[in-house]
Amino acid sequence: MTVGNLRNARLIINQEAIFNNVRNAVEKTQAGTDLFVVVKADGYGHGAIQVARMAEKAGAKGFCVALLEEGLALRHAGFTEPILVLGITEPAAAAIARDQRISLTVTSDEWLTTVAAILAQQPSQAKLAIHLAMDTGMGRIGFQKPAELKQAISTLTRFDKVFEFEGLFTHFSTADSKDDTYFNYQYENFQKMMAVVKQRPKYVHVANTATSMWHQVCGANMVRYGIATYGLNPSGREITETPYPLFPAMRFEAGLIHVKKIQKGRSIGYGATYQAKDDEWIGTVPVGYADGFPRKMQGFSVLVDGHFCPVVGRVCMDQFMIRLPKRYPVDTIVTIIGQSGSNQITVDDIADQLETINYEVICGFSERLQRKYV
Ligand SMILES: *Cc1c(COP(=O)(O)O)cnc(C)c1O
């Protein structure tokens, strides 16, 4: 993907904010528990390598990714910490993980026997580190029954020349909710599963950001810390009290590339969906839906010189138009996320407009947008 390094539009990533978020979390994590920072999806759109560097400085002990490829990118950048792939990896790629010391998530006994056979063909001193996932109610991946888990553990033991049983984990689906009922149900299932585990592996982990902030879970010694690394609340607007302040790490700014006065009655954009009610000042911003600024942003207001300015007309692929309160010169800063004067726009404001969650907004900004690190 070609990056728009020369145009007047950028995501500005505040590295100090990331450092402080991770540092605060590390300080609140109980002794003996390791904080792994989740940098999947290019560090939730912030740049996985840059985020990992800050997280490492702030005391993170390892990293979680969704894809093996994302783990390899960290290894290639020189990170030596433990890395766990949270998704399911193709058996054919298992040897790559082993050779790069990347731990894999496993959810079926068949996967283990298949991979044991493959790895036997490519002998190595190194073992492939395995985390067994337990589906206690998320309904995504993982062993559902204690007996299945027990079987997988015995397979790991049988093939202990090729595998290292490194971790056991589960994932809560409602940890960001005020209602604890389903969380408690999952927690009970977790305890039933753990009852068949005779010897605990190195890591037992259950906590994403929300669980780490709002729940006490016994017996775990690792946290998969994601969204709050980036300064965002996992609960959106539902639970607003966090155990420590969060510093949003992403700003989104562009410069006006064209400013003009249009006469009353003239239209703006594809489909001529907006008509000027008066003579109006209109600014054009060099960002569009190909950058992850969706057409649904029509009607949202961005900030210019501290004033909210509505997005008028349809958002185009590479540009959108806004109504200005007066004439502003070309290159005047348009704030899409961040503070301008005494007003601000948060990622959650954009999530509300798009009827989604802050996670999807930050992951949705395309590679074409320049990331600038400050
Ligand atoms: C993405 C993910 C996380 C991180 O979740 P946050 O809500 O961002 O903290 C943790 N665990 C698993 C299994 C995940 O897929």
Ligand as a Chemical Component Dictionary entry (heavy atoms), coordinates in Angstrom:
data_LIG
# 
_chem_comp.id                   LIG 
_chem_comp.type                 NON-POLYMER 
_chem_comp.pdbx_formal_charge   0 
_chem_comp.three_letter_code    LIG 
# 
loop_
_chem_comp_atom.comp_id 
_chem_comp_atom.atom_id 
_chem_comp_atom.alt_atom_id 
_chem_comp_atom.type_symbol 
_chem_comp_atom.charge 
_chem_comp_atom.model_Cartn_x 
_chem_comp_atom.model_Cartn_y 
_chem_comp_atom.model_Cartn_z 
_chem_comp_atom.pdbx_ordinal 
LIG C1 C1 C 0 -7.940  -9.068  21.274 1  
LIG C2 C2 C 0 -7.865  -9.972  22.438 2  
LIG C3 C3 C 0 -7.484  -9.468  23.690 3  
LIG C4 C4 C 0 -7.308  -7.989  23.979 4  
LIG O1 O1 O 0 -8.576  -7.465  24.292 5  
LIG P1 P1 P 0 -8.756  -5.962  24.815 6  
LIG O2 O2 O 0 -10.218 -5.867  25.031 7  
LIG O3 O3 O 0 -8.297  -5.075  23.694 8  
LIG O4 O4 O 0 -7.953  -5.819  26.034 9  
LIG C5 C5 C 0 -7.303  -10.371 24.728 10 
LIG N1 N1 N 0 -7.506  -11.688 24.530 11 
LIG C6 C6 C 0 -7.896  -12.211 23.337 12 
LIG C7 C7 C 0 -8.101  -13.682 23.224 13 
LIG C8 C8 C 0 -8.108  -11.364 22.268 14 
LIG O5 O5 O 0 -8.512  -11.878 21.109 15 
# 
loop_
_chem_comp_bond.comp_id 
_chem_comp_bond.atom_id_1 
_chem_comp_bond.atom_id_2 
_chem_comp_bond.value_order 
_chem_comp_bond.pdbx_ordinal 
LIG C1 C2 SING 1  
LIG C2 C3 SING 2  
LIG C2 C8 DOUB 3  
LIG C3 C4 SING 4  
LIG C3 C5 DOUB 5  
LIG C4 O1 SING 6  
LIG O1 P1 SING 7  
LIG P1 O2 DOUB 8  
LIG P1 O3 SING 9  
LIG P1 O4 SING 10 
LIG C5 N1 SING 11 
LIG N1 C6 DOUB 12 
LIG C6 C7 SING 13 
LIG C6 C8 SING 14 
LIG C8 O5 SING 15 
# 
